[in-house]
Amino acid sequence: MTKISAIVLTRNEEDFLPGCLKSLRWVDEIVVVDAGSLDATLTIADAIHAKVIKAPWEGFPKQRNLGAKHASGDWLLYVDADERVSKELREEINKGIEKNTLSHASYKIPHKNIILGQWLKYGGWYPEYQHRLLKKDALVRWEGELHEHPRVTGTVGFLKGNLIHLTHRGLGWMLEKTIRYTRLEAELRRTAGHPAIAVKHLFSAPAREFWFRCVKKSGWRDGLTGWIEIFYQAFNQFLIMVWLWEMQRNESLEKTYKDIDAEKTNEL
């Protein structure tokens, strides 16, 4: 009998984990890979008899690979704590397994992003397919530092049911994520040999993002929330360029300020 294992990554997810686990009650096994939660996350996972794997956070690829290692199912379904498997997706997967019609080795699933309390249909936010349903023996490994993805053997198909994503949960939440992810993106670009930052980059990067979100993907059609996200994503690109400029300096800003402080102090 074909079995399916759901793999959930957690770290202090007591608020959102219950809903995630409820949407996964139909799978044969739930594997929770926890990176040192200090709240009630582990209690919640234990209550539904999930298989809990404790491991320090080493990035999404390593955590996802660890989950696959400990999963016993023939199929692996990756769901984050702030995601929910829709009824349509559940029925589609169950029917495919029951009737043996899942003919591909892995599947990409449409991501239904709920952003600032609204489902954004435009701006590149939907369907934003996520590669999350895989035959275990088709998975080579997860890789990619920022936008992780699975390397798989065999063909890749597409499902119709949505994976619901409860993201961008307020400006404070967004800014906290932005600081972390834009800095990581800048570091990756620096490592890849990005040209020295010039004034043109500060304008062109946000302008390209604005054009993509607003014009090409019609993000304005989502109303005020759509416009907010258009400008916010353009702002993210500006921050990436500023982080990169700072990283490319021969001296860090911290050292520069210490030197200025010493100079001004000597003048007193």
NORHU-V104236 format. One record per residue. N is the residue number from 1. RES is the residue in one small letter. SS is DSSP state (H for helix, E for strand, - for the rest). OMEGA is omega in whole degrees, 0 to 359 (none if undefined). Layout:
BEGIN
n={N/N}
res={RES/RES}
ss={SS/SS}
omega={OMEGA/OMEGA}
END
This chain:
BEGIN
n={1/2/3/4/5/6/7/8/9/10/11/12/13/14/15/16/17/18/19/20/21/22/23/24/25/26/27/28/29/30/31/32/33/34/35/36/37/38/39/40/41/42/43/44/45/46/47/48/49/50/51/52/53/54/55/56/57/58/59/60/61/62/63/64/65/66/67/68/69/70/71/72/73/74/75/76/77/78/79/80/81/82/83/84/85/86/87/88/89/90/91/92/93/94/95/96/97/98/99/100/101/102/103/104/105/106/107/108/109/110/111/112/113/114/115/116/117/118/119/120/121/122/123/124/125/126/127/128/129/130/131/132/133/134/135/136/137/138/139/140/141/142/143/144/145/146/147/148/149/150/151/152/153/154/155/156/157/158/159/160/161/162/163/164/165/166/167/168/169/170/171/172/173/174/175/176/177/178/179/180/181/182/183/184/185/186/187/188/189/190/191/192/193/194/195/196/197/198/199/200/201/202/203/204/205/206/207/208/209/210/211/212/213/214/215/216/217/218/219/220/221/222/223/224/225/226/227/228/229/230/231/232/233/234/235/236/237/238/239/240/241/242/243/244/245/246/247/248/249/250/251/252/253/254/255/256/257/258/259/260/261/262/263/264/265/266/267/268}
res={m/t/k/i/s/a/i/v/l/t/r/n/e/e/d/f/l/p/g/c/l/k/s/l/r/w/v/d/e/i/v/v/v/d/a/g/s/l/d/a/t/l/t/i/a/d/a/i/h/a/k/v/i/k/a/p/w/e/g/f/p/k/q/r/n/l/g/a/k/h/a/s/g/d/w/l/l/y/v/d/a/d/e/r/v/s/k/e/l/r/e/e/i/n/k/g/i/e/k/n/t/l/s/h/a/s/y/k/i/p/h/k/n/i/i/l/g/q/w/l/k/y/g/g/w/y/p/e/y/q/h/r/l/l/k/k/d/a/l/v/r/w/e/g/e/l/h/e/h/p/r/v/t/g/t/v/g/f/l/k/g/n/l/i/h/l/t/h/r/g/l/g/w/m/l/e/k/t/i/r/y/t/r/l/e/a/e/l/r/r/t/a/g/h/p/a/i/a/v/k/h/l/f/s/a/p/a/r/e/f/w/f/r/c/v/k/k/s/g/w/r/d/g/l/t/g/w/i/e/i/f/y/q/a/f/n/q/f/l/i/m/v/w/l/w/e/m/q/r/n/e/s/l/e/k/t/y/k/d/i/d/a/e/k/t/n/e/l}
ss={-/-/-/E/E/E/E/E/E/E/-/-/-/H/H/H/H/H/H/H/H/H/-/-/-/-/-/-/E/E/E/E/E/E/-/-/-/-/-/-/H/H/H/H/H/H/H/-/-/-/E/E/E/E/-/-/-/-/-/H/H/H/H/H/H/H/H/H/H/H/-/-/-/-/E/E/E/E/-/-/-/-/E/E/E/-/H/H/H/H/H/H/H/H/H/H/H/H/-/-/-/-/-/-/-/E/E/E/E/E/E/E/E/E/E/-/-/E/E/-/-/-/-/-/-/-/-/-/-/E/E/E/E/E/E/H/H/H/E/E/E/E/E/-/-/-/-/-/E/E/E/E/-/-/-/E/E/E/E/E/E/E/E/E/E/E/E/-/-/-/H/H/H/H/H/H/H/H/H/H/H/H/H/H/H/H/H/H/H/H/H/-/-/-/-/-/-/-/H/H/H/H/H/H/H/H/H/H/H/H/H/H/H/H/H/H/-/-/H/H/H/H/H/H/H/H/H/H/H/H/H/H/H/H/H/H/H/H/H/H/H/H/H/H/H/H/H/H/-/-/-/-/H/H/H/H/H/H/H/H/H/H/H/H/H/H/-/-}
omega={181/180/177/177/173/181/184/176/182/167/182/184/184/182/187/182/181/179/178/182/178/180/181/183/185/183/182/184/174/178/178/176/188/183/173/179/179/180/184/183/183/177/179/180/180/183/179/176/175/173/185/176/180/181/177/182/177/179/184/183/182/179/180/177/179/177/179/181/184/180/181/184/175/177/177/176/181/180/177/185/180/177/180/175/180/178/181/180/179/181/180/180/180/179/180/179/181/183/179/181/174/190/180/181/179/185/172/188/177/181/178/186/172/187/183/175/183/173/178/183/186/177/181/184/180/9/177/187/178/182/192/179/188/167/184/182/176/182/173/175/170/180/181/187/184/178/186/180/179/169/185/171/180/185/181/178/181/176/183/181/185/165/187/185/180/189/180/189/179/185/179/178/182/181/178/178/183/181/183/187/178/177/178/178/179/179/178/179/177/179/181/176/179/178/179/182/176/182/183/181/181/178/187/182/177/181/178/180/178/180/181/184/188/187/184/184/172/181/180/182/177/176/185/180/177/179/179/181/177/182/181/179/174/177/177/180/176/180/178/179/180/175/183/177/180/180/183/179/177/178/179/177/178/179/180/181/176/178/179/180/180/180/182/179/179/180/183/none}
END
